């Protein structure tokens, strides 16, 4: 049986939609539906202290980018090239198909991009350029012709690096707009912002609730909660690296779970000791400290097989595998947002530089969905064509019989009409209907 050296609280989707947040978000969305741009501007001033232009002109974007050091631009370009390349490989794996299932009967599907996507790039406290890479670059690789990108000001200032990332990623519109007002404007549209078909990107509890309330009217990437990390470690794992990586994700917020599951009690205890030594000196200890205190867990298992089973039960967003044979996890585990195999790999690489998408399922949603990828921006739409008249008539006969079993007479008659036209079948309802047609009509 597993032994818990440190226990922590757990969260569920039920915890993410609090009454006060739900009501506040509902009111803002309703106001934006009624007052449009006027309401959007008012909320931008109230919540973000922003009274400047909401949409940046092409000239203003270039002015902002010019304030950045060249190294920042070069790094953005490098990271986006990694994201773009992997997204292109994913897109190439999704092929259109067509098959002839019966003589002259052709069925197929095409992967059709949504025509407008909204990319929400969080801000508020820090510029989160990586979210621009993940949402905008991926949409453009999918073939989305119009991408609207929104990010809030940071302490009343435009986040220059984020604007650069949005532009270089290929955003067609860049807005200095955050929170519920950004999500609502993109979803319902205003006089100055045409609505989008799908919204992607992480955000705080208010942004997540806005996406939840607007889902259906607009598509969304996924429902998201606080960032999660889980490390699976064996006796050979480096406890220091384990501790560093646990805290790297705990700094996302005070409710971000950081979990260690290991078959080695020594590794567990040494990693916990490293956390306690490292944590006080972290500039982000105000987030990482409460996260580790309240949501951190350390679990020791009898063997590695049990460790994999325990880890799988969490269905964690990020799972790092620090074992002698990390690729074994690909066979042992099925519930995770993303796997990071071996001590040379870490979640921070996935968040910032390596090229896979970092918008991933949380709160156990990895049991039924993956994260954001090029396929999220595509609709797999089918088509059908029957060129052979005999096949059309034969399918009409089956359609008639199958539909009448379900008491769908209208459906049955669509089949009857083809069976009559192509195979000469006779139906009383057709004879009666045609008997009343004006002369000269067949």
C-alpha positions in Angstrom: 0.0 0.0 0.0 1.3 3.5 -0.7 2.6 5.6 2.2 1.9 9.3 2.3 4.8 11.3 3.7 3.0 14.5 2.8 -0.7 14.9 2.2 -2.4 17.8 0.4 -5.7 19.1 -0.6 -7.3 18.1 -3.9 -9.5 20.1 -6.2 -12.2 19.2 -8.7 -14.1 21.0 -11.4 -16.9 21.6 -8.9 -14.4 23.9 -7.0 -13.7 26.0 -10.0 -17.1 27.6 -10.4 -17.9 29.6 -7.2 -21.2 31.4 -6.8 -19.7 34.8 -6.5 -17.5 34.3 -9.6 -20.3 32.8 -11.6 -22.7 35.7 -10.9 -20.1 38.3 -11.5 -19.1 36.8 -14.9 -22.7 36.3 -15.9 -23.4 40.0 -15.3 -20.4 41.2 -17.3 -21.3 39.0 -20.2 -24.9 40.2 -20.2 -23.7 43.9 -20.0 -21.3 43.4 -23.0 -24.1 41.8 -25.0 -26.2 44.9 -24.3 -23.7 47.8 -24.5 -21.0 46.2 -26.6 -17.8 48.4 -27.0 -19.0 50.8 -24.4 -19.1 48.1 -21.8 -15.8 46.5 -22.9 -14.0 49.9 -22.6 -15.5 50.5 -19.1 -14.4 47.1 -17.8 -10.9 47.6 -19.3 -10.6 50.8 -17.3 -12.2 49.3 -14.1 -10.2 46.1 -13.9 -7.0 46.9 -15.8 -6.7 50.7 -15.4 -6.5 50.9 -19.2 -7.9 53.9 -21.1 -5.8 53.7 -24.2 -6.6 52.1 -27.6 -7.9 48.6 -27.2 -6.8 47.4 -30.6 -3.2 48.1 -31.6 -2.6 49.4 -35.1 0.1 47.8 -37.2 2.3 50.9 -36.8 1.9 50.8 -33.0 2.8 47.1 -32.9 6.1 47.9 -34.7 6.8 50.7 -32.3 6.4 48.4 -29.4 8.5 45.6 -30.8 11.3 48.1 -31.5 11.6 48.7 -27.8 12.7 45.1 -27.1 16.3 43.8 -27.1 17.2 41.8 -30.2 17.9 38.7 -28.0 14.3 38.7 -26.8 13.1 38.8 -30.4 15.5 36.0 -31.4 14.4 33.8 -28.6 10.7 34.3 -29.5 11.5 33.4 -33.1 13.4 30.3 -32.0 10.6 29.0 -29.7 7.9 29.7 -32.2 9.9 27.8 -34.8 9.8 24.8 -32.5 6.1 25.1 -31.9 5.4 25.6 -35.6 7.4 22.6 -36.7 5.7 20.2 -34.3 2.3 21.6 -35.2 3.1 21.1 -38.9 4.0 17.5 -38.3 0.8 17.0 -36.4 -1.2 18.6 -39.2 0.5 16.4 -41.8 -0.7 13.4 -39.9 -4.3 14.4 -40.4 -5.2 13.4 -43.9 -8.4 13.8 -45.9 -10.0 10.5 -46.9 -12.4 9.2 -49.6 -13.5 5.6 -50.1 -15.9 3.9 -52.4 -18.0 1.7 -50.1 -20.4 0.4 -52.7 -20.4 0.6 -56.5 -20.6 4.4 -57.2 -21.0 5.3 -53.5 -18.3 7.6 -52.2 -17.8 8.7 -48.6 -15.1 11.1 -47.4 -14.0 13.6 -44.8 -12.1 16.8 -44.9 -10.3 18.6 -42.1 -11.6 22.2 -42.3 -10.2 25.0 -40.1 -12.5 27.2 -38.1 -12.7 30.6 -39.8 -12.0 32.8 -36.8 -10.2 31.9 -33.5 -9.6 33.9 -30.4 -6.3 33.6 -28.5 -6.4 34.6 -24.9 -2.9 35.3 -23.5 -2.9 35.9 -19.8 -1.0 38.7 -18.1 -1.8 40.8 -15.1 1.3 40.0 -13.1 3.8 38.6 -15.6 4.1 38.7 -19.5 3.2 35.2 -20.6 4.6 35.1 -24.1 4.6 31.3 -24.4 0.8 31.3 -24.4 0.9 33.4 -27.6 3.1 30.7 -29.3 0.8 27.9 -28.3 -2.5 29.4 -29.3 -1.7 31.6 -32.3 1.1 29.6 -34.1 -1.0 26.4 -33.8 -4.1 28.1 -35.1 -2.2 29.5 -38.1 -0.6 26.1 -38.9 -4.2 24.7 -38.8 -5.1 27.2 -41.5 -7.3 29.6 -39.5 -7.6 32.7 -41.6 -8.4 35.2 -38.8 -6.9 35.0 -35.3 -7.8 37.6 -32.7 -5.3 37.9 -29.9 -6.1 39.5 -26.5 -3.8 40.2 -23.6 -4.3 42.5 -20.6 -1.9 45.3 -19.7 0.5 44.7 -16.8 0.2 47.3 -14.1 -1.2 49.7 -16.6 1.5 49.1 -19.3 1.5 47.3 -22.6 3.5 44.0 -22.3 5.9 44.6 -25.1 7.3 41.0 -25.3 3.8 39.5 -25.4 2.8 41.9 -28.2 5.9 40.8 -30.1 5.1 37.2 -29.6 1.5 37.7 -30.8 2.7 39.5 -33.9 5.4 37.1 -34.8 3.1 34.2 -34.3 0.8 35.6 -37.0 -2.1 37.3 -35.1 -4.4 39.2 -37.4 -5.7 41.5 -34.6 -3.9 42.4 -31.4 -5.9 43.8 -28.5 -4.8 45.1 -25.1 -7.8 43.6 -23.4 -8.0 41.1 -20.6 -10.3 39.1 -18.4 -14.0 38.4 -18.9 -14.4 41.4 -21.1 -11.9 40.0 -23.6 -13.5 36.5 -23.7 -17.0 37.9 -23.9 -16.1 40.4 -26.7 -14.5 37.6 -28.7 -17.4 35.2 -28.2 -20.4 37.5 -28.8 -18.8 40.2 -30.9 -19.1 44.0 -30.7 -19.2 46.8 -33.3 -15.4 47.0 -33.4 -14.6 43.3 -32.9 -16.2 40.6 -35.1 -17.0 37.4 -33.1 -14.8 34.3 -33.4 -15.8 30.6 -33.6 -13.4 29.2 -31.0 -11.5 30.6 -28.0 -8.2 29.1 -26.8 -5.8 29.9 -24.0 -5.5 29.7 -20.2 -6.6 32.3 -17.7 -7.6 32.9 -14.1 -10.9 31.7 -12.4 -12.9 34.5 -14.1 -11.6 33.8 -17.6 -12.2 30.0 -17.0 -15.8 30.8 -15.9 -16.4 33.0 -18.8 -15.3 30.3 -21.2 -17.6 27.8 -19.4 -20.6 30.1 -19.6 -20.0 30.9 -23.3 -19.2 27.3 -24.4 -21.8 26.3 -27.0 -22.2 29.8 -28.3 -18.5 29.6 -29.1 -16.1 26.6 -29.1 -13.3 26.5 -26.5 -10.1 24.5 -26.3 -10.7 23.0 -22.9 -11.8 23.7 -19.3 -8.7 24.5 -17.2 -7.8 24.8 -13.6 -4.6 25.4 -11.7 -1.3 24.1 -13.2 -0.4 20.6 -12.0 2.9 18.6 -11.9 3.5 15.0 -10.8 6.9 13.4 -10.7 7.4 9.6 -10.8 10.8 8.7 -9.5 12.8 5.5 -8.7 15.8 4.9 -6.5 18.2 6.4 -9.2 16.4 9.8 -9.4 18.2 13.0 -8.4 16.2 14.4 -5.4 17.5 17.9 -6.1 16.1 17.9 -9.6 12.9 16.5 -8.3 12.6 19.4 -5.8 13.5 22.1 -8.3 11.0 20.8 -10.8 8.2 20.5 -8.3 8.6 24.1 -7.3 8.9 25.2 -10.9 5.2 24.5 -11.4 4.1 25.4 -7.9 5.1 29.0 -8.7 2.2 29.2 -11.1 -0.2 29.9 -8.3 -1.1 29.1 -4.6 -3.5 26.3 -5.7 -1.1 24.5 -8.0 -0.6 20.8 -6.9 3.0 19.5 -6.9 3.1 15.7 -6.3 5.9 13.2 -6.0 5.2 9.5 -6.4 8.3 7.4 -5.8 9.4 3.8 -5.0 12.2 5.2 -2.9 11.7 6.6 0.6 15.2 8.0 0.5 14.5 10.0 -2.7 11.2 11.2 -1.2 12.7 12.5 2.0 15.7 14.1 0.4 13.5 15.8 -2.2 11.3 17.2 0.6 14.3 18.5 2.4 15.6 20.2 -0.8 12.1 21.8 -1.2 12.3 23.3 2.3 15.8 24.7 1.6 15.1 26.1 -1.9 11.6 27.6 -1.3 12.4 30.5 1.0 14.8 32.0 -1.5 12.5 31.8 -4.5 11.2 35.2 -5.7 7.9 33.5 -6.4 7.6 32.0 -2.9 4.4 33.9 -2.3 2.8 31.5 -4.8 5.0 28.4 -4.6 5.0 28.3 -0.8 1.2 28.1 -0.3 0.9 25.7 -3.2 3.5 23.3 -1.7 2.1 23.7 1.8 -1.6 23.1 0.9 -1.5 21.0 -2.3 1.9 19.3 -2.3 1.9 15.5 -1.8 4.7 13.0 -1.4 3.7 9.3 -1.8 6.0 6.3 -1.4 5.1 3.1 -3.1 6.3 -0.5 -2.7 7.6 -0.7 -6.3 7.6 1.1 -9.6 4.6 -0.6 -11.0 2.5 0.7 -8.0 4.0 4.1 -8.6 2.8 4.1 -12.2 -0.7 3.0 -11.0 -0.9 5.7 -8.4 0.3 8.4 -10.8 -2.2 7.3 -13.4 -5.0 7.7 -10.8 -4.2 11.5 -10.6 -4.6 12.0 -14.4 -2.2 15.0 -13.9 -1.6 17.7 -16.4 2.2 17.3 -16.4 3.9 14.0 -15.5 7.7 13.8 -15.3 9.3 10.3 -15.3 12.6 10.2 -13.5 13.4 6.5 -13.7 16.2 4.3 -15.2 13.9 3.4 -18.1 11.6 6.4 -18.6 10.0 5.2 -21.8 8.4 2.3 -19.9 5.9 4.9 -18.8 4.5 5.1 -22.3 3.2 1.5 -21.8 2.3 1.8 -18.1 0.4 5.0 -18.1 -2.6 6.3 -20.0 -4.0 9.2 -18.0 -1.9 12.4 -18.4 -1.9 15.7 -20.2 1.8 15.4 -21.3 4.6 13.1 -20.4 8.2 14.3 -19.9 10.6 11.4 -20.1 13.9 11.3 -18.3 15.8 13.8 -16.1 17.1 15.7 -19.2 13.5 16.8 -19.8 11.3 19.0 -17.6 7.9 20.6 -17.6 9.4 24.0 -17.9 10.8 23.0 -21.4 7.3 22.1 -22.4 6.0 25.4 -21.0 8.6 27.6 -22.7 10.8 26.2 -25.4 10.6 22.6 -26.6 7.7 22.9 -29.1 4.8 20.7 -27.7 1.7 22.6 -26.7 1.5 23.6 -23.0 -2.3 24.2 -22.9 -3.2 20.9 -21.2 -6.1 19.3 -19.3 -6.2 19.7 -15.5 -8.4 18.5 -12.6 -8.5 15.0 -13.9 -9.7 15.9 -17.4 -6.8 14.0 -18.9 -9.0 10.9 -18.4 -11.1 12.0 -21.4 -9.3 14.7 -23.4 -5.9 15.8 -24.6 -4.6 19.3 -24.7 -4.6 22.1 -27.3 -3.1 21.0 -30.6 -3.5 21.8 -34.3 -6.6 19.4 -34.5 -8.5 21.6 -32.0 -8.8 24.3 -34.7 -10.0 21.8 -37.3 -13.5 20.5 -37.9 -13.6 17.0 -39.4 -16.5 17.3 -41.9 -17.9 14.4 -43.9 -19.3 14.4 -47.4 -21.2 11.7 -49.5 -21.9 11.3 -53.2 -23.7 8.5 -55.1 -22.9 8.3 -58.7 -24.4 4.9 -59.5 -28.2 4.9 -59.9 -28.5 1.2 -59.0 -26.7 1.7 -55.7 -28.9 4.7 -54.9 -32.1 2.7 -55.5 -30.9 -0.2 -53.4 -29.9 2.1 -50.5 -33.4 3.6 -50.9 -35.0 0.3 -50.3 -33.0 -0.3 -47.1 -33.6 3.3 -46.0 -37.3 2.9 -46.4 -37.4 -0.3 -44.3 -35.0 1.0 -41.6 -36.9 4.3 -41.3 -40.3 2.7 -40.9 -39.0 0.5 -38.1 -38.3 3.8 -36.3 -41.7 5.3 -37.5 -39.9 8.0 -39.5 -42.2 8.0 -42.5 -40.7 11.1 -44.0 -37.2 9.5 -44.0 -38.6 6.4 -45.6 -40.2 8.3 -48.4 -36.9 9.9 -49.3 -35.6 6.3 -49.8 -38.8 5.2 -51.6 -38.4 8.0 -54.1 -34.9 6.8 -55.2 -36.0 3.2 -55.3 -38.9 4.2 -57.6 -36.8 6.4 -59.8 -33.9 4.0 -60.3 -35.3 0.5 -59.8 -39.0 1.0 -60.9 -40.5 0.2 -57.4 -44.1 1.2 -57.0 -45.4 2.9 -53.9 -49.1 3.9 -53.2 -48.1 7.2 -51.7 -46.1 8.2 -54.8 -48.9 7.2 -57.1 -51.4 9.2 -55.1 -49.1 12.2 -54.9 -48.3 12.2 -58.6 -52.0 11.7 -59.6 -52.7 15.3 -58.3 -49.8 17.0 -60.1 -50.7 19.5 -62.9 -50.6 18.1 -66.4 -47.2 17.9 -68.0 -45.3 17.3 -64.7 -43.5 14.0 -64.3 
